[in-house]
Amino acid sequence: MTEHRLEGKICLVTGSTSGIGKVTARELANQGATVVLVSRTRAKGEATQAEITQASGNPHVDLLVADLSLLADVRRLASEFHHTYPHLHLLVNNAGCAYPTRTLTSEGLEATLAVNYLAPFLLTELLLDTLKASAPARIVNVSSAQHANARIEFDNLQGEKKYANLRSYNQAKLALLLWTYELARRLEGTGVTVNALHPGITATNFPSGMTGVLAWGMRLSTPFLLTPEKGAQTTLYLATSPEVEGVTGKYFVKSRETKSSNDSYDQTVGARLWEVTEQLVAH
């Protein structure tokens, strides 16, 4: 992949202490950017910060600590960012998980939906003015091909009636795409682009959130999965390539624009989902 120098650019990457997120953060640091890592725990965050700083030789690798399953932490994260950084040129919403059983956060929200969808929705909303003021700026959302196996169940959005970890994850990744496309429409003319991607089936710690036959199958297939280095390539392409300057509201696989599921383009569902999401993140 061609390297594009990023001196003077400020980048925020969630889920940046392992897997695709860690590789993304490291490569952005290699290209000279100021990289702000987001970690759920300080210990793991500081270890990753030290590792990337040493590997890249870039002293501008910073750390913010937040549990993205908690909206209060997302708000605190945005506030701390605003108090420290004057600009934001790149936001990578990478963090993801799948809880094996229905888990409610202390705020009463289903955790898989909260981490995969509500957190990026709220974080982006809170940082949007800074992104606009820093334009040209980019938002990159890490979705999944699994979105195609879902539909938005407004009466079961948080697994109230029935919960299965992969089903909930798939729905959250579909929600992420619907929101990406709706956000792109709302950001037209601002100089801020937003795109989504499927990174490929990558060997990360994601199967730790799965149970039963699915978890067994994922672990057996691990030797055949993409490395995090390869899995991060589409994220990095959308984050840095001049080829996608000005491109917005698109879905990419293997660094190529691809059509996502028919359901992901339903603007009526997207608009309704936006309203429901605003209500969920308001409390």
ZAFINU-333713 format. One record per residue (C-alpha): x, y, z; residue in one letter. Coordinates in steps of 0.05 Angstrom, whole numbers, padded with zeros to 5 digits, always signed. Layout:
XYZA...
***
This chain:
+00000+00000+00000M+00027+00069-00018T+00045+00110+00042E+00015+00179+00049H+00049+00226+00098R+00002+00253+00151L+00042+00304+00190E-00005+00355+00222G-00065+00308+00218K-00101+00288+00282I-00133+00218+00281C-00177+00184+00333L-00182+00108+00330V-00229+00068+00375T-00215-00005+00391G-00141+00010+00380S-00107-00036+00430T-00114-00101+00389S-00128-00130+00320G-00147-00085+00263I-00152-00022+00305G-00082-00031+00332K-00053-00040+00263V-00092+00020+00238T-00065+00064+00294A+00006+00039+00284R+00005+00053+00209E-00024+00122+00218L+00032+00136+00268A+00082+00109+00218N+00057+00161+00168Q+00068+00218+00217G-00002+00232+00243A-00019+00250+00314T-00057+00187+00335V-00104+00186+00393V-00117+00115+00418L-00181+00097+00454V-00175+00040+00504S-00225+00011+00554R-00170+00002+00606T-00111+00048+00621R-00061-00009+00630A-00074-00039+00561K-00078+00029+00530G-00011+00051+00559E+00022-00013+00536A-00004-00003+00465T+00016+00070+00466Q+00087+00052+00486A+00091-00003+00434E+00066+00040+00376I+00109+00099+00397T+00171+00055+00397Q+00154+00019+00332A+00137+00082+00294S+00187+00131+00324G+00129+00179+00328N+00123+00215+00395P+00053+00239+00379H+00015+00177+00401V-00035+00195+00455D-00086+00157+00497L-00156+00169+00521L-00191+00117+00565V-00265+00101+00556A-00312+00042+00562D-00352+00049+00497L-00409+00007+00524S-00426+00067+00568L-00454+00130+00537L-00429+00171+00596A-00358+00149+00579D-00369+00166+00506V-00390+00236+00527R-00329+00243+00573R-00284+00218+00516L-00310+00271+00469A-00303+00324+00522S-00231+00305+00537E-00215+00305+00463F-00244+00375+00455H-00204+00401+00513H-00138+00374+00485T-00141+00377+00409Y-00159+00436+00364P-00176+00394+00303H-00198+00324+00282L-00182+00302+00211H-00198+00228+00217L-00246+00189+00261L-00242+00113+00256V-00300+00078+00290N-00268+00010+00295N-00288-00019+00363A-00334-00079+00361G-00355-00139+00402C-00409-00192+00409A-00432-00209+00479Y-00447-00284+00487P-00510-00272+00527T-00557-00212+00531R-00519-00163+00574T-00547-00096+00598L-00500-00040+00615T-00507+00000+00679S-00546+00050+00635E-00596-00004+00617G-00574-00012+00544L-00558-00078+00509E-00483-00080+00506A-00472-00108+00435T-00515-00053+00405L-00483-00001+00450A-00411-00016+00430V-00421-00031+00356N-00472+00023+00340Y-00494+00071+00394L-00423+00090+00414A-00400+00109+00344P-00465+00145+00331F-00458+00188+00394L-00383+00198+00390L-00388+00221+00318T-00446+00268+00334E-00406+00299+00391L-00344+00308+00348L-00380+00331+00285L-00369+00405+00294D-00294+00394+00303T-00292+00349+00241L-00329+00402+00200K-00281+00457+00225A-00222+00412+00205S-00248+00396+00135A-00228+00361+00092P-00240+00306+00144A-00260+00233+00141R-00302+00186+00183I-00288+00111+00172V-00338+00061+00201N-00317-00012+00207V-00379-00054+00192S-00383-00127+00171S-00408-00170+00113A-00452-00202+00167Q-00498-00141+00160H-00528-00176+00100A-00557-00230+00147N-00597-00180+00187A-00656-00133+00185R-00673-00078+00234I-00723-00105+00285E-00749-00043+00318F-00789-00085+00368D-00727-00126+00385N-00671-00075+00375L-00640-00092+00442Q-00657-00166+00443G-00717-00153+00487E-00757-00210+00457K-00701-00256+00432K-00626-00252+00437Y-00572-00288+00399A-00502-00259+00400N-00488-00263+00325L-00558-00240+00308R-00550-00179+00352S-00481-00165+00323Y-00507-00170+00252N-00564-00122+00266Q-00516-00072+00298A-00471-00074+00237K-00531-00064+00191L-00551-00005+00235A-00481+00023+00227L-00488+00021+00151L-00557+00053+00150L-00530+00108+00195W-00468+00116+00151T-00511+00128+00089Y-00559+00175+00125E-00500+00214+00156L-00468+00221+00087A-00532+00253+00061R-00533+00302+00120R-00460+00320+00112L-00463+00337+00038E-00424+00401+00024G-00388+00403+00091T-00322+00373+00068G-00331+00315+00116V-00338+00246+00084T-00363+00182+00116V-00354+00112+00089N-00360+00041+00116A-00324-00024+00103L-00320-00098+00113H-00248-00115+00133P-00251-00188+00114G-00254-00246+00162I-00195-00230+00205T-00158-00267+00261A-00173-00222+00321T-00199-00233+00391N-00270-00225+00366F-00288-00300+00374P-00278-00292+00449S-00348-00262+00449G-00379-00323+00416M-00405-00387+00445T-00423-00458+00423G-00414-00486+00354V-00402-00417+00324L-00343-00404+00370A-00315-00473+00357W-00319-00463+00282G-00286-00394+00286M-00228-00421+00326R-00218-00479+00279L-00216-00432+00220S-00166-00383+00252T-00106-00408+00211P-00143-00391+00147F-00164-00320+00167L-00133-00255+00147L-00079-00227+00192T-00096-00161+00227P-00045-00128+00180E-00084-00150+00119K-00151-00138+00153G-00133-00065+00166A-00117-00049+00093Q-00186-00025+00073T-00192+00018+00135T-00125+00050+00119L-00145+00059+00046Y-00208+00097+00066L-00169+00135+00119A-00111+00159+00077T-00117+00147+00002S-00123+00207-00044P-00165+00162-00089E-00225+00168-00042V-00218+00243-00028E-00289+00269-00032G-00320+00200-00037V-00376+00191+00014T-00434+00146+00032G-00402+00083+00003K-00385+00013+00027Y-00318-00019+00012F-00290-00090+00011V-00217-00104-00006K-00208-00029-00018S-00261-00029-00072R-00329+00003-00072E-00381-00052-00065T-00456-00056-00060K-00481-00072+00010S-00547-00108+00024S-00612-00080-00004N-00638-00068+00067D-00579-00022+00082S-00602+00028+00029Y-00674+00035+00056D-00677+00110+00070Q-00744+00103+00107T-00714+00053+00155V-00651+00095+00160G-00690+00158+00179A-00733+00120+00230R-00670+00087+00259L-00638+00155+00267W-00697+00180+00308E-00698+00118+00352V-00623+00123+00362T-00627+00196+00383E-00677+00175+00436Q-00633+00118+00460L-00570+00161+00467V-00607+00220+00498A-00613+00190+00568H
***
